[in-house]
Amino acid sequence: MVIDYSQTINRYMQLDAYPLPRISDMVNQIAQYRVFSTVDLKSAYHQLPIRPKDRQYTAFKADGRLYHFLKVPFGVTNGVSVFQREMDRMVDKYGLRATFPYLDNVTICGRDQQDHDENLRRFFHTAKLLNLNYNREKCIFRTTRLAILGYVVEHGVLGSDPDRMRPLLELPLPHCPKALKRCLGFFSYYAQWVPNYVDKARPLIKSTTFPLTTEARLAFDRIKADIAKAAMHAVDESIPFQVESDALDFALATTLNQAGF
């Protein structure tokens, strides 16, 4: 059940700025492991209780009667921030290792099978203490290949999720400024996969006429192909980083390396 709170409590609530995890950072951390499980929490927000004195603010009328929620309902302004904060607190409070919550999806990892199983056991022990419920049919256990948030992780390598790539591969040539802006936004999500992305995308970025020029069309097709075939190794943060820089009268350049690569 979803209630429209846009004209009631949402108008008066102070916005909670607690952020979601940065997807690229979280996925890179996950990719340093080798065995994975994902747990889908059931009706996520409904697992967070509301203080008794605040329940009245969620009141709604149905079938001639007045009701209010005992747990956080969907449609409340700060539901996302509150839920993510509570999940992060759970990980910290109970010392859950290699456990990465992204809203109602929790990824549990391990360096090997034994390490993974111990981390998973600790998560389920904590979930039982907190009375957290999950969708068994949506969970994945003990896999070495994980599809998560648009990425595929396997043996320390990050790749693009083929299921997420299908819309990109079928993306038509932009026919107007609005479509071009949407296209560039899609590309920018995967820009880290494309060497010299800005240079390759420049003909598209500078496009002001439609249909697109031959140069812009070639850039469009090339970027799609680069993203579709891209893969990269996860960054192992235990290896020291090395910064190298160079400067000329007309330019500056820097590189960030690990182990000479």
N, C-alpha and C positions, 0 to 999 in steps of 0.2 A: 504494500500500500504506500502511495506517495501523496502527500498533502502539499498543496500550494501555499507555502509560507511567505511568498514574495510580498504580500500585502499586510503581513502580521509581524511575527518576530524577526524576520530577516531584515526588515526596515530599521530595526532598532539595535541590532547586535553589532558590537564592535568587531571588525574583521580580524581574524587570527591569521597572522602572516607566517605561521610555521610552514616551512617548505617541504615539498616532496623530495626524495633523494634525486640527485642528478643521475639520470639514467646511464650516461656513458661512464661515469665514475663507478657506479654500482656494478654494472656489467663487467667492467674491467677487473674489479675485485673478485667477482664470482669466477671469472675465467682463469684465475690462478689455482683453482681447485680442479679435481678430476671426476668426482662422483657427486651427483646432485639429486635432490628431491624438491618438489614444489607442493605446497599445501595451500588449497583454496579455502579461505574462511567463509563459512556460510552466513549469508545475510549480515555482512560485516558490521555495519553501523548498529544493527539491532543487538549486538553483543556488548555494547557500552551502556551501562546504567546511567540514568539521569538522577541528579540529586532530588529527593522528594519535594523540596520547596520550589524547584524549577519546573516540575512536570506540568504544572497548570498552563505554562506558556505554549505547550504543544497541543492544547485542546482543539478538538474539531467536532463537528456535528455530523451524525450519520443515523438514518432511520429514526429521526426525532429524538435522539439521545446524544448526550455530550460525553466524549471520551478524551483521554489524554494518553500519551506514550509513557512507558516506564523505561524504555531504552531509546537511544538516539535514533530519530527517524531519518529517512532519506528526504532530501529537499531542504534541510537546514543549512544555512550559509556556511558555518564553520565545521560541518561534518567531516570533510576531507582532512583538514588540518588537525582536528582533534583526534581522529582515528590514527593518523600517521604518527602523531606525537606519542600516543599510548602504545603503539607497537614498538616504537623506538625505545621507550622507557622499559618495556618488557624485556627487550634484548639486553639493555644495560643492567637493569635491576637483578636479573636472574643469570647474568653472565653467559648468555647463549653465544657459543662460538660459531663462526662461519654461518651466521643466520642473517638473512637480508630481507626485511619486509618492505614491500611496496604496496601500500594500502592493504587489500585483503589477500594479496598473493605473497606467500612467504617462501623463500628459497633457502634450503639448508644444504650445506656443502661439506665436502671432506677431501683431504689430500689423497686418501685411499678409502677402500670399503670400510675398514675398521674405524677410521677417523670419522667418516660420514655417519656410520650407524650410531656412534656414541653421541654425535651432535644432534642427530634426529631423535634419539631417545630422550635427550635433555629437553628438546623442544616440546615433545609430546607430554613429558612430565609437567612442564610449565603450563602447557595448554590445559591439562587436566586440573591443575591447581586453580587456574583462572576461569575454568568452565567455558573455554573457547570451543566452539563447534566448527566442523569443516565438512566440505563436500567430498566424500570419498571418491565419487566417480570423476571428479575434476582434478584429483591429486595425481602426481607422477612420482614414483619412488625408484631410487637406485638406478639412475640413468647416467650414462657418460656423455650423452648428447642432449643439450638443453636448449629449447627455443624460449626466449624470454625478451619481451618488450622490443620486438623488431630485430633481435639478434639471434644467432645460433652460436652456442659455445660448445667446443669439443676439443679435448686434449690441448688446452691452453691457447687455442686459436679462436678468434672472433670472426664470424661471417654474417652475412645478411640472411634473414629468414626468408626462404623461398615463398612462403605464403604471403608475407608482407611485400615481397618484390613484385608479385603479380600485378597489382594496381599500377606500380611504377612502369613495368615493362609494357603495359597496355595504355600508358598515358599518351594522349594524342598531342600533336603539336599545338602550342598555344595560339589562339586565334584573336586574342584581344589582350589589353594590358592586365585586366583582372585575372585571366587565365595564366598569363605569364608570371604574375606575382605568386599565384598559387603553386605553379610549377617550381619556381625558384625556392619557395619555402619548403617544398617536398625535397628538393635536391640538397638544401642546406642541412637537413637533418642527417644526411649521410656524407656530408662534405669531407669529414675526416678520413673517409675511405678513398678519396680521389686525390692523388698527387697533383699539386698545382691546380687545385679546384678553381681558384679565383681567375687564373689565366684562362682556363678552359671555358669557364662560364661567362667571361667578359662579353663575347658577342651577344649572349642572351641578355645580360644585365644592361647593355647599352641599347638594346632593341627598342625602337619607338614606332616602327612601321609594321603593318601586317598586310599580307602574309609575311612571314619571317624571311630574311635574306638566306641565301644558300649557306653562308658562313654560320649563321645562327642555327639553322636546321642541323648542320653537321655537328655543332657544339652540343645541341640537344641530344642527338643520337649517341654521341661519344660519351657523355656523362652518364646516360642511362646504362650503357654497356659497362662502363667502369664500375659503377655501383653494383651491378648485378653479379660481377665476377670477383668483387673485392673480398679480401680476407686479410687479417692482420693478427699478429701475436699480441697477447695480453701483456701489459706492462708489469714486470715483476718489481715491486717497490723495494724489495730487499737488496737489489743490486744498485750500487751507487750511480748517481747521475753525474754527467759531465757537461758543462756548458762551454761552448767555444764561440768566440765572437771575432768579428773583423770589421774594420771601418776604413772607408775611403773618403775622399773629399765630397763625393756625391752619393754615397750609399752606406748603409749599415746592414750587417747580416749576423745572425746567430743560429746555432744549432744546439739541440739537446740530445745527448747520446747516453747510451748504456753499454758498458762492456765493449766500447769501440764501435758500436753499430749506430 
